[in-house]
Amino acid sequence: MSQNLSDYLKQCLTDDRLQRFDEVVKFRTRHLTVVLENVYHEHNASAVLRTCDCLGIQDVHVIESQNSFAPNPEVALGASKWLTVHNYRSDSEPSNDSQLNVSVDCIRHLKEEGFRVVATSPRQDSLPLSDVTIDQKTAIVFGAEQIGVSDEALSESDDLVHIPMYGFTESFNVSVSAAVILQPLTTLLHASDIDWQLTDTERGDLIERWVRQSLGSTLAPLIRRFNDEQGRL
């Protein structure tokens, strides 16, 4: 009897591994997403990915118009292979114009996909975190270390948000900001009546991708073996 490739590859993993995939995918969401604009510090980049994986946020949109995004694998602990990372890069040399185009393109793309875009900013007209709602699909934009979210991204965003602070320091670093903002929003999402989980098709596609990722260097030989066996049927 012929067998599909997906089932064939799953047989190469342990039942415990496949069960873990089934458990994790139930909590994955695309209702919340993250945008990282020119975050270049490898520790911060890695920590944000790790936070997204821990909280079940599947998609991360990475703008690389000024800086390259280079997570540190020792900090991320492999989080990036479980996430869907969307990269936005300029075709030209880095410049203010290229940042404008790439950041605007990313945000407008998310709006076309039905997202409300909320940028992090300490400006006085920004919302405190407690006032942010998630009734609509929501993308949170985090900016580069020291300079924050670009003016172009701020102007394109639907709202701004800040974390209330009471000390002498004016801001957290981007990895801490991401954790502080995303954790309560995820808790709020899980407690809501919003249909925030992935569709059955999305879950199946994601698990298949995770299976392939888990097989690593053995994937290609297994696919060749499968094709050979199917050819002999």
C-alpha positions in Angstrom: 0.0 0.0 0.0 1.3 3.5 -0.9 2.1 5.9 2.0 2.3 9.6 2.0 5.6 11.3 2.7 4.4 13.1 5.8 3.4 9.9 7.6 6.6 8.2 6.4 8.8 10.9 8.0 6.8 10.9 11.2 7.6 7.2 11.7 11.3 8.3 12.0 10.5 10.2 15.2 9.6 8.9 18.6 6.0 8.9 19.8 7.1 11.2 22.7 8.4 13.8 20.1 5.2 13.7 18.0 3.1 14.0 21.1 5.0 17.0 22.2 4.4 18.6 18.8 0.6 18.0 19.2 0.7 19.6 22.7 2.7 22.7 21.6 0.8 23.4 18.4 -2.5 23.7 20.3 -1.1 26.9 21.9 0.4 28.4 18.8 -1.3 31.6 17.6 -1.1 34.0 14.7 -3.5 36.5 16.3 -0.5 38.2 17.9 2.7 38.7 16.0 6.0 40.5 16.5 7.9 42.9 14.3 11.6 43.5 15.0 13.0 46.6 13.2 16.8 46.5 12.8 17.5 44.7 16.1 21.1 43.9 15.7 22.4 42.8 19.2 22.6 39.0 19.0 21.6 38.4 22.6 18.5 40.6 22.3 17.5 39.1 19.0 17.8 35.6 20.4 16.0 36.4 23.6 13.0 37.8 21.7 12.8 34.7 19.6 12.9 32.5 22.7 10.1 34.6 24.3 7.9 34.2 21.2 8.4 30.5 21.2 7.7 30.2 24.9 4.5 32.2 24.6 3.3 30.4 21.5 3.6 33.4 19.1 4.4 31.7 15.8 5.3 34.5 13.4 8.1 37.0 13.8 8.6 39.7 11.1 12.2 40.9 10.9 13.1 44.2 9.2 16.8 44.3 8.1 17.2 47.6 6.3 20.0 49.0 8.5 21.3 46.0 10.5 21.6 42.2 10.0 19.5 40.0 12.2 21.9 37.4 13.7 20.5 35.5 16.7 22.9 33.7 19.1 22.0 30.0 19.0 23.2 29.5 22.6 20.7 32.1 23.8 17.8 31.2 21.5 18.1 27.5 22.3 16.9 26.6 18.9 13.7 28.7 19.1 14.0 30.0 15.6 13.5 26.6 14.0 10.1 26.3 15.6 9.0 29.8 14.6 8.1 31.3 11.2 10.5 34.2 10.6 9.6 36.6 7.8 12.5 38.7 6.6 12.2 42.1 5.0 15.4 43.4 3.4 16.3 46.3 1.1 17.7 45.5 -2.3 19.9 48.6 -2.1 22.7 49.7 0.3 21.5 50.7 3.8 20.2 54.2 3.9 17.5 56.3 5.4 15.4 55.8 2.3 15.9 52.0 2.4 14.7 51.9 6.0 11.7 53.9 5.0 10.8 51.5 2.2 11.4 48.3 4.1 9.7 49.3 7.3 6.7 50.8 5.5 6.4 47.7 3.3 6.4 45.4 6.3 3.8 47.4 8.2 1.5 47.9 5.2 1.7 44.2 4.4 0.6 43.4 8.0 -2.3 45.8 7.7 -3.4 44.1 4.5 -3.4 40.9 6.4 -5.8 42.4 8.9 -3.4 43.3 11.6 -3.7 46.4 13.8 -0.1 47.6 14.2 1.1 48.9 17.6 4.6 50.3 17.9 6.5 50.5 21.2 7.4 54.1 22.1 7.9 56.2 25.2 6.1 59.2 23.6 3.6 60.9 25.9 0.7 60.1 23.4 1.4 56.4 23.6 -1.0 54.0 25.4 0.1 52.3 28.7 0.3 48.6 28.2 -2.8 48.0 30.3 -4.9 49.9 27.8 -3.9 47.8 24.7 -6.7 45.7 23.4 -6.4 42.6 21.2 -9.9 42.2 19.8 -8.3 42.5 16.3 -5.2 40.7 15.2 -2.3 42.7 16.6 1.3 43.2 15.6 3.7 44.7 18.1 6.7 46.6 16.7 10.0 46.7 18.6 12.8 48.9 17.5 16.6 48.8 17.5 18.7 49.1 20.6 19.2 52.8 21.7 17.3 54.4 18.8 14.0 52.5 19.1 11.3 52.3 16.5 11.9 54.5 13.4 9.8 57.6 12.7 8.6 55.9 9.6 7.3 52.9 11.4 5.8 55.1 14.1 3.9 57.1 11.6 2.6 54.0 9.8 1.4 52.3 13.1 -2.2 52.4 14.2 -1.3 53.0 17.9 1.7 53.4 20.2 2.3 51.6 23.5 4.7 52.1 26.4 5.5 50.2 29.5 5.0 52.5 32.6 8.3 53.0 34.5 9.1 54.7 37.7 12.8 54.8 37.9 15.6 57.0 36.5 16.2 54.8 33.5 13.8 55.6 30.6 13.6 52.2 28.9 14.1 48.5 29.1 16.3 46.8 26.5 14.3 45.3 23.6 14.4 41.7 24.9 13.0 42.7 28.3 10.4 44.9 26.6 9.2 42.1 24.4 8.8 39.8 27.4 7.0 42.4 29.5 4.6 43.3 26.8 3.9 39.9 25.2 3.3 37.9 28.4 0.2 39.8 29.6 -1.2 40.1 26.1 -0.9 36.4 25.6 -2.5 35.7 29.0 -5.3 38.1 27.9 -5.7 36.3 24.6 -6.0 32.9 26.2 -8.7 34.2 28.6 -10.7 35.7 25.8 -13.4 34.4 23.5 -11.3 35.2 20.5 -10.6 32.4 18.0 -6.9 32.7 18.4 -5.7 29.2 17.7 -4.4 27.9 14.4 -6.7 26.2 11.9 -6.5 22.5 11.5 -4.7 23.0 8.2 -2.2 25.4 9.8 -1.5 22.9 12.6 -0.9 20.1 10.1 1.4 22.2 8.0 3.4 23.4 11.0 3.8 19.9 12.5 5.0 18.7 9.2 7.6 21.5 9.1 8.7 20.6 12.7 9.1 17.0 11.7 11.4 18.0 8.8 13.4 20.3 11.1 13.8 17.6 13.6 15.2 15.1 11.1 18.0 17.6 10.2 20.6 16.1 7.9 18.8 12.7 7.7 15.8 14.4 5.9 17.2 14.3 2.3 18.3 10.6 2.5 14.9 9.7 3.9 13.0 11.5 1.2 15.2 9.7 -1.4 14.5 6.3 0.2 10.7 7.1 0.3 10.7 8.0 -3.4 12.6 4.8 -4.2 10.2 2.6 -2.2 7.2 4.3 -3.8 8.7 3.8 -7.3 8.9 0.1 -6.7 5.2 -0.3 -5.7 
